[in-house]
Amino acid sequence: MSLADASIVEKSYGARGRVGVKLVRPAETRRLLGDVTASLADRLVDRFRLLVDKVLADGN
């Protein structure tokens, strides 16, 4: 199920077929995301991704 299917975001199509998304209920989504606690594995993956992104950006 996608975020659009779950009525969390609305999709729109702009110039050159670019897809835009807008939160349907931003305050409720913000509140719910505040209740989420990332696991250790999630945090490690996020940090690794940031490190790889930085290394790739510095290499260009």
N, CA and C atoms as a LAMMPS dump frame, in Angstrom:
ITEM: TIMESTEP
0
ITEM: NUMBER OF ATOMS
180
ITEM: BOX BOUNDS ff ff ff
-5.0000000000000000e+02 5.0000000000000000e+02
-5.0000000000000000e+02 5.0000000000000000e+02
-5.0000000000000000e+02 5.0000000000000000e+02
ITEM: ATOMS id mol type element x y z
1 1 1 N 0.851 -1.174 0
2 1 2 C 0 0 0
3 1 3 C 0.897 1.238 0
4 2 1 N 0.577 2.19 -0.84
5 2 2 C 1.35 3.425 -0.918
6 2 3 C 0.775 4.473 0.041
7 3 1 N 1.546 5.544 0.247
8 3 2 C 1.061 6.639 1.099
9 3 3 C -0.195 7.272 0.5
10 4 1 N -0.255 7.361 -0.812
11 4 2 C -1.451 7.911 -1.465
12 4 3 C -2.651 6.981 -1.266
13 5 1 N -2.424 5.67 -1.381
14 5 2 C -3.508 4.701 -1.17
15 5 3 C -4.041 4.764 0.256
16 6 1 N -3.161 5.092 1.2
17 6 2 C -3.557 5.178 2.609
18 6 3 C -4.101 6.56 2.968
19 7 1 N -4.264 7.433 1.977
20 7 2 C -4.79 8.799 2.169
21 7 3 C -3.934 9.627 3.122
22 8 1 N -2.632 9.398 3.078
23 8 2 C -1.705 10.191 3.881
24 8 3 C -1.191 11.365 3.056
25 9 1 N -0.983 11.121 1.763
26 9 2 C -0.563 12.186 0.854
27 9 3 C -1.473 12.216 -0.36
28 10 1 N -1.505 13.386 -1.005
29 10 2 C -2.181 13.536 -2.286
30 10 3 C -1.099 13.76 -3.333
31 11 1 N -1.21 13.048 -4.447
32 11 2 C -0.255 13.219 -5.542
33 11 3 C -0.836 14.18 -6.564
34 12 1 N 0.067 14.992 -7.133
35 12 2 C -0.315 15.84 -8.255
36 12 3 C 0.815 15.793 -9.274
37 13 1 N 0.499 16.145 -10.493
38 13 2 C 1.491 16.111 -11.564
39 13 3 C 1.691 17.515 -12.09
40 14 1 N 2.943 17.936 -12.12
41 14 2 C 3.275 19.273 -12.581
42 14 3 C 3.931 19.245 -13.95
43 15 1 N 4.72 20.279 -14.169
44 15 2 C 5.406 20.437 -15.447
45 15 3 C 6.307 19.238 -15.729
46 16 1 N 6.351 18.845 -16.962
47 16 2 C 7.185 17.739 -17.435
48 16 3 C 6.923 16.438 -16.689
49 17 1 N 5.709 16.261 -16.187
50 17 2 C 5.333 15.019 -15.537
51 17 3 C 5.895 14.823 -14.146
52 18 1 N 6.439 15.876 -13.554
53 18 2 C 6.983 15.755 -12.195
54 18 3 C 5.844 15.526 -11.204
55 19 1 N 6.098 14.629 -10.282
56 19 2 C 5.088 14.29 -9.276
57 19 3 C 5.327 15.13 -8.033
58 20 1 N 4.256 15.735 -7.536
59 20 2 C 4.309 16.472 -6.273
60 20 3 C 3.44 15.752 -5.261
61 21 1 N 3.832 15.827 -3.999
62 21 2 C 3.023 15.228 -2.941
63 21 3 C 2.751 16.259 -1.871
64 22 1 N 1.575 16.155 -1.269
65 22 2 C 1.159 17.067 -0.211
66 22 3 C 0.496 16.243 0.88
67 23 1 N 0.883 16.503 2.135
68 23 2 C 0.261 15.79 3.245
69 23 3 C -1.223 16.132 3.324
70 24 1 N -2.057 15.129 3.523
71 24 2 C -3.494 15.344 3.641
72 24 3 C -3.829 15.931 5.006
73 25 1 N -3.219 15.393 6.061
74 25 2 C -3.463 15.869 7.431
75 25 3 C -2.11 16.122 8.104
76 26 1 N -1.461 17.256 7.805
77 26 2 C -0.101 17.495 8.286
78 26 3 C 0.039 17.491 9.811
79 27 1 N -0.902 18.07 10.525
80 27 2 C -0.794 18.115 11.992
81 27 3 C -0.864 16.711 12.584
82 28 1 N -1.778 15.905 12.088
83 28 2 C -1.908 14.526 12.59
84 28 3 C -0.671 13.701 12.231
85 29 1 N -0.168 13.88 11.019
86 29 2 C 1.034 13.152 10.596
87 29 3 C 2.218 13.547 11.465
88 30 1 N 2.38 14.837 11.736
89 30 2 C 3.467 15.324 12.593
90 30 3 C 3.372 14.717 13.992
91 31 1 N 2.149 14.674 14.535
92 31 2 C 1.946 14.097 15.869
93 31 3 C 2.307 12.622 15.884
94 32 1 N 1.859 11.881 14.89
95 32 2 C 2.148 10.451 14.831
96 32 3 C 3.642 10.18 14.651
97 33 1 N 4.312 10.968 13.827
98 33 2 C 5.75 10.785 13.629
99 33 3 C 6.525 11.094 14.907
100 34 1 N 5.983 11.961 15.729
101 34 2 C 6.619 12.264 17.015
102 34 3 C 6.609 11.068 17.954
103 35 1 N 5.677 10.145 17.75
104 35 2 C 5.568 8.947 18.59
105 35 3 C 6.478 7.808 18.13
106 36 1 N 7.082 7.955 16.954
107 36 2 C 7.918 6.89 16.386
108 36 3 C 9.314 6.953 16.998
109 37 1 N 9.819 5.811 17.383
110 37 2 C 11.178 5.703 17.889
111 37 3 C 11.957 4.79 16.943
112 38 1 N 13.023 5.338 16.379
113 38 2 C 13.832 4.549 15.454
114 38 3 C 14.605 3.482 16.218
115 39 1 N 14.708 2.313 15.618
116 39 2 C 15.494 1.24 16.222
117 39 3 C 16.977 1.538 16.025
118 40 1 N 17.816 0.811 16.743
119 40 2 C 19.257 0.961 16.579
120 40 3 C 19.651 0.672 15.138
121 41 1 N 19.093 -0.354 14.55
122 41 2 C 19.406 -0.694 13.158
123 41 3 C 19.021 0.446 12.217
124 42 1 N 17.85 1.048 12.43
125 42 2 C 17.42 2.177 11.601
126 42 3 C 18.403 3.338 11.71
127 43 1 N 18.825 3.646 12.92
128 43 2 C 19.76 4.761 13.134
129 43 3 C 21.105 4.478 12.477
130 44 1 N 21.591 3.243 12.575
131 44 2 C 22.869 2.887 11.957
132 44 3 C 22.795 2.988 10.432
133 45 1 N 21.706 2.509 9.86
134 45 2 C 21.536 2.596 8.406
135 45 3 C 21.48 4.062 7.974
136 46 1 N 20.749 4.896 8.712
137 46 2 C 20.671 6.322 8.376
138 46 3 C 22.042 6.977 8.422
139 47 1 N 22.813 6.686 9.457
140 47 2 C 24.151 7.28 9.575
141 47 3 C 25.064 6.79 8.47
142 48 1 N 24.982 5.523 8.124
143 48 2 C 25.796 4.98 7.041
144 48 3 C 25.429 5.654 5.721
145 49 1 N 24.154 5.809 5.476
146 49 2 C 23.702 6.458 4.237
147 49 3 C 24.213 7.891 4.167
148 50 1 N 24.143 8.623 5.282
149 50 2 C 24.652 9.995 5.301
150 50 3 C 26.153 10.027 5.032
151 51 1 N 26.886 9.092 5.603
152 51 2 C 28.336 9.011 5.402
153 51 3 C 28.641 8.737 3.93
154 52 1 N 27.946 7.768 3.327
155 52 2 C 28.17 7.45 1.918
156 52 3 C 27.812 8.642 1.041
157 53 1 N 26.68 9.311 1.323
158 53 2 C 26.298 10.487 0.55
159 53 3 C 27.365 11.57 0.622
160 54 1 N 27.938 11.787 1.825
161 54 2 C 28.963 12.808 1.993
162 54 3 C 30.218 12.435 1.217
163 55 1 N 30.646 11.177 1.304
164 55 2 C 31.84 10.731 0.586
165 55 3 C 31.641 10.879 -0.92
166 56 1 N 30.474 10.5 -1.411
167 56 2 C 30.205 10.628 -2.839
168 56 3 C 30.167 12.091 -3.275
169 57 1 N 29.581 12.954 -2.447
170 57 2 C 29.517 14.382 -2.771
171 57 3 C 30.902 15.012 -2.761
172 58 1 N 31.755 14.619 -1.813
173 58 2 C 33.103 15.168 -1.718
174 58 3 C 33.979 14.688 -2.862
175 59 1 N 33.678 13.534 -3.413
176 59 2 C 34.478 12.949 -4.481
177 59 3 C 34.246 13.583 -5.838
178 60 1 N 33.194 14.361 -5.951
179 60 2 C 32.869 14.967 -7.255
180 60 3 C 33.514 16.281 -7.424
